[in-house]
Amino acid sequence: MVKFLEKEGQSKRENRCRTVLVEKTDRLYRNLKDYIVAEDLKVEIHFVKEGVVVSPESHSSEKLMHLIKVGMARAYVENLGEEIKKGMHEKAAQGIWPCQAPAGYRNVTLASGKKGIEPDPETAPIVTKLFEWYATGNYSLAEIADLATDSGLKFGRSRNLAATVHNLFKNPIYYGDFRFTGRMYRGIHTPLVTRELWDRVQGIRKDRGTRKPKRRKRSFAFSNLIQCRHCGCSLVAELKKQKHTYYHCTGYKGKCDEPYVREEVLEEQFGKVIRSLKFDPETLDWITSALKESHQDEKRFHDEAIQRLQGEYSRLQNRIDQMYVDKLDGRVTNEFFEQKSAEWRQEQAAIRQNLEQHEQANQSYLQEGVAILELANRAAELFEKQPASEKRRLLDFVLSNSTWGDGQLTVEFRQPFDLIALGATELKQKKAAGVGSDDLHQEMYTPEDSNL
């Protein structure tokens, strides 16, 4: 309103505004500067609810009373701001995000009656996927921004979406903490990502600041995946006559006599290696059943550990809550409360991380074990059917080192595929020697094995 009056005061029109109707004083003025501007414009102001008219002709006593009301209005505004800030700080101390919900969350009324945030069922899964995609190291911020837009995530009026995504990845609110007025707080909201995933994204984000991602013009299945057995350099691919792919040593350490090899030869030998992971259906069913039985013992261990950690977490939370009451009652100073609560929240953060690890281990122990066995059993089938990029991903997941020399491929399996390959090979050899399935399974399950 004051800006409007200031504009009108600069106008040379005959019918410019000379009278203003206002509900009451604090609706017109928010600070002393507004009062000075309005007074200089020499307009007549009617305060309807107060029944007061102020103009250049008003009596000095009326102007004095009006000035006092302006001061009271200013005090009211400042006090209101202080109360809002105080309330926001109290909410933050209780672990409640006190501002507008960030992307992936929505503002709601909590069970306590206070305003807070919860994951938005529509956008929260998209934000989680953004972290997962970026953590692979295969996407730039601009590409992630495009994926976010294509997935339906909106960033308001932001013009630089890559910068917006960059800030999103830096925000600790997504793993459970949040920063408010320069301080870190432990939130009570549901995290969208684990601390481990968030840390991995920070590492990639910082690394990208000093190193640009390398891009290959063409995707070859085995390029830089195999080392030359003669000199230790990598084997790289080269397309001949736009038709056949050959691999050769880079010769980085000097001339190498290892001849070129066709991609089909390498693919055949990799396929043979991958087929060594396959069990017969009967043995696979038996191992899966044994894994499920051992899961019961593992689950009891996890339940006890989680119960102990939850008890420790609750004990620390009770301390913080009691000390917060003591601070309000004046029994402890604010500085002492801040110091001790920061220490206890740090301990809680470590406990929460342990809880997450235990809970994830408890949930994934059986599923991952069965999934790895099924993957190993289907690896050869997947390898034959997939394109070059997916074949490479499969080999990276299963193998750790591969070397080529004198026409032979030598590999090392990653854990636990090394044990699976060894077990599958031994079972095939014993079956070929005439050992029955029941005897094999009894031999595999011994008291010593059960203690592993």
N, C-alpha and C positions, 0 to 999 in steps of 0.2 A: 504493500500500500504506500509506504514512504517513497519507494522508488517511482511509483506512478505519480505521486504528488511532486516529486523533484522534476520529473519530466514535464509535467504540466506547468511548473513554475518557469521553465525555460521557454515555454511556448508564448508566442506573441498574439495568439488568437484572442479575440474579444470574449468568446464564450468559453474560455478555459475554466477548469474546475476551481471553484472558490469556497465550496461547502462540502464537508465530509461527514457522513453518518457512520459511527462506530459503535459496536456493542458496549465495550468498556475499555478502560485504559490499556490493559495488558494485551488487547487484541491489536493495538496500533503500534505500540512501542515494544521493542525487544532489547533495546539498549539506549544509553543516553544520547548517542549520536543521532538516532532516529528523532528524538525530541527536538534537538537543535535544528535539524533539517526542517521539520514540520513548522517550527516557530519562525524560521527565516522566510518560509513561503507565504506567511501572513494569510492563512486560510482559516475559515471558521469551522471548528470541529464540534460535533454534537455526540456526546457519550450517552447513548439512549438509556441503558439500564441504570446509569448513575444519575441521570437527570441533570447533567452538567453541560454547559456550552462554553467553549474556550475560543477566544478570538483576540486579535490585536487590541481590541477595545476593552477587554475584560479587566476587572479590578485587580490590583496587585495581590490582594489576599486570595482571590480565586486562582491566580497564576501560581501562587506559592503552594496552595493545596494541590493544584494539578501537578506541580513539580514533585511534591512528596509522593503522590500516587505513581508517578513515573519511576521514582526510586524504588518504591515497593514492587512495582511490576518487574523491574530489573532484578531485584533480590529474589523474586519468585522464580524467574526464569533460571537464574544461577543455581538456586537451591534445587529446582527440579532437575537440572543437569547433574548436580552432585548426587542426588538420590538415585538417578538412573545409573550413573557410573558405579555407585556403591552397590546397587542391586546386581549389576553385571559382574562385579568383582566377587560378590558372594556366590553367585551362581557358578562362576568359574572355579572357585575354591571347592565347590561341591561336585565338580566334574561335569558340569552342564555347559554346553557351548551356548554363549549368551547372545549371539548375533544371527544374522541371516544364514540359513543353511547353505553350505557349499554344494557344488555339483555332486550328485549321487545321494544327497540327503534331502529331507524335507522337514520343515518346522511343524511340530506337533505339541499337544498338551500331554505331559507325562502323567503317570499314575499319581505322582506327588502333587499334581495341580500346577506345576511350573511349566513354562515353555521350554522345550528342548528340541532335539533333532533325532530322527530315526532314518534308516536306509529307505530311500525311495524305491519301491518295488519295480519301477520302470527303468530308472537310470542307474541304480546302484550296480546291477550286473555289468552294465556298460563300462563304468569307471573301473571295476575290478579287471575287466578284460583289457582296458587300456594299459594298466600296470603290467599285466601278464604279457601283452604283446611287446611292450617296450623292453621288458626284462630279457627277451630273447636276443636283443641286440641287432635285430634284423630290420628295424624301422627307425626312421628319423622322426623328429618332433612334428614336422609338417605332414608326414604320412599318418602318424597317429591322430593328428587333428582331423585329417580327411576321414579316417576310419570312424572317429567319434561322431562326426557330422553325419556320415552315412548310416551309423547305428541309431541316430535319433537324439543324440545328446546336444543340448543347446547351451551356448555360452553368452547369451544376452546380446549386447551390442558390440562385443569385442570384434575388432577388425584384424588383430594379429592373433589368430587362433593358435599358432605354434607357441607363442609366448604365454598364452593362457594355459595351454596344456603343460608347459614347462613349470609354471607356478603351481598347477594342480599336483604335479609329481613331487614338488618340494614340500607340500602341506602335510605335516605329521598327523593331522586329524584322521587321515585314512587308515592309520594303524592303531589309533586309540588315544593318542595324546593330542593336545592342541596348544597353540601359542596365543596368548591374549595379553596385550599391552606389555610385550617384551618378556613375559614369563611363560614357562611351560607348565601345563596342568595335565593330570591323568583324567581322561574323559570316561564317563559312564555309558557313552553311546556305543553301538555295535560297530566294530571296525569293518572296513570293506576289504582290507588286505592284511596279511601277516607282516610282522616287523621284518622278518627275513626277506620277503618279497620287496618291501619298501626300501630296505638297505641295498638290495641288489640294484634296484632302479637308480638310487642315488649314485652308486658306483659307475653305472653306465652313463648317467647324465653328466657327471663330472669329467669322465673320460672323454666324452664327446666334445668337451670344451677345448681339448688339446689335440684330438685326433679325429679326423673325418673318417666315416665308415668307408671301407673299400667296397667297390662294386665290380662284379664280374660281368663282362659283356655277354658271356655264354656260360650256361651251367653244365659242367661236366661232372659225371658221377664220382670219379675217383681222383680228380686233380688235387695235388697236395695232401692226399690222404695216405699215400704209400711212400716209404723211403727206399732209396736204392741201397741194396745190401753191400755194394762195393765201396761206395764213398759216403753214404749217409745223407745225400741230398734228396730233395723231394722229386717225385715223378709228376710231371705236368702233361696236360693233354694238348694235342694239336690236331686240327681238322685238315685232312688231306683231300683235295679235289672236291671240297664241300660235301663229302660223302662218308668217308671212313675216319674214325677217331683213333689216333695212335697216342701212346704214352711213352715218354722218354725222360731220362734223367736231366735235370737242369744243368748239370756240369758246373755248378757254382764253385766247386773246389778245384776245378781243373778238368781236363778232358776225361770222359768216362767211356769205357768200352761196352757198357750195357746196351744191347740193341733195343730198337723200338719194339713195342708190344701192342697188339690190337686190343681195343677195349673189350671185345667179345671174349678174349682169352682171360682177361682179368675177371670179367663178370662170371665166367664159368667156374673159376677157382674160388671166388668169393661165395658163389652159390653152394659149392661143395662144403665150404667151411660152415656156412649158416645151417646147412642140412644136418650137421653133426649135433645140433641142439635138440633135435626132434626125438621125443619119446613115443613109444607105442601107446595107444589109448588106455590100455589096462594099467600100465605103470603110471601114466599121468593121473588117472583117477585115484590110484593108491596114494601118490604123493600129496595130492590135494586134500584127501581125507586126513592124512597124518598131519598136515599143516593146520587144518581146522581143529584137530584135537589139541595140538600144542598151543593154539591160540587161547584156550581157556586158562592155562597157567599164566600166560603173558598178560591176559586181561586182569587177573587178580593182582598181579604186581602193579599194573598201571592204576587200578582203582585205589589201592592203598597209598600210592605216591600222590595221586591227585587229591585224595582226602586230606593228607597231611599238609600239602601246599595250600589248599583252600582254608584250612584252619589257621595257618600262619598268616594268610592274607587278611582274613576276617579279624584276627587279633590286632594287626596293624591298623586296619580301618577303624576299629573301635577306639584305639588310642587317638587317632586323628580327630574323630568325632567328639570325643570327650574333651580333648584339648581345645577344639573350636568353641565348645560351650564355655570352657574356662576362660578363653580369651574374651568372649562376649561379656562374661561376668566380671572381668577385670582381674581374675586371679593370676593370669600370666600375661606378659607383654606381647605385643604384636610381633616384635622381632624374634622372641623366643619361639612363638608359634610357627612363624615362617621357617625358621631354621630346622626345628624338629619335624614339621610336617613334610618339608622337602626331603629330609633324610628317609623318613618312613615311606614316602611315595616312591623314592628311588628303589627302596627294598621291594615295594609292591610291584614295581615295573619288572624287576628281575624275577619275582615269583610268577607274574603273569606270563612272562616269556617261557619259564619252565613249564607252566601249566599248558600253554599252547603246544609246546613240544611233546609233552606227555599225551595230551589229548589227540594230537595229530598222529603220534605213533600208535596209540591205541586204536584209532579208527583205520589207519592205513596198514597196520601190520598184516592182517589177513588179506585185505583186498590187494595190496601191492604184491604179496607173495604169490597169490593165485594169478594175478595179472601178468607177473613176470614169467611164470611157468607157461601160461597160455601164449604169451608173446614169443617165447623161445620155441614153442611147439609150432607156431604159425609163421615164424620168421622167414623160412625158405619160401613159403607160398607168397608172402608179402613182397619179398625181394624180387621175385620173378615178375610180378604184376605191376610194380610201381614205377613211376618215371624216375629219371636220373637224380633229381633233387631229393626225392623221398628215399631212394636207395641209399644215398649218402647219409641222410639223417639216421636211417636204421643202422648203418655200419658204424657211425659215430657213437650211437647208443650202446651197441653190443661190443665193439672192439676198441682197444686202447692203442695198439701199435700194429702196423702192417709193414712188411718189407718185401721187396721183390729182387730176385737175383737168379741168374742161370735158369730162367724159365719156371721158377717155383715161387709161390706166394706163401709167406709165413706170417702168422697173426698171433696176437695176444688178446684174450678175452678180458673184458671188464668184469668186475665182481657184480653179481653172483653168477654171471654167465660162464665164467671159467669152471666153476663147480658143476654147473648144469651140463656143460659139454663133457667134462670128465666122467660124470655119473652116467650120462647117456651112452658114451662110448663103452664104458665098462659093462653096462647092462647088455648092450648089443653083442659084445665079445663073449660074455658068459652064456647068453641065450644061444649063440652060435655053437658053443661047446656043449649044449644040451642041458644046461641047468634050468629047472622048472621055475615058473613065475612065483609060486608060493615060497620056494627056497630062496629065491632072489630077494623077495620082500622081507623075509625073516632075517636074511643076512644084512640087508640095508638098515633095519631097525634094531640096534643093539643098545644095551644100557649106557655105553659110553656116548653113543650118538645122541641119546635123549637128554644128556646134560649139556649139550652145546648151546 
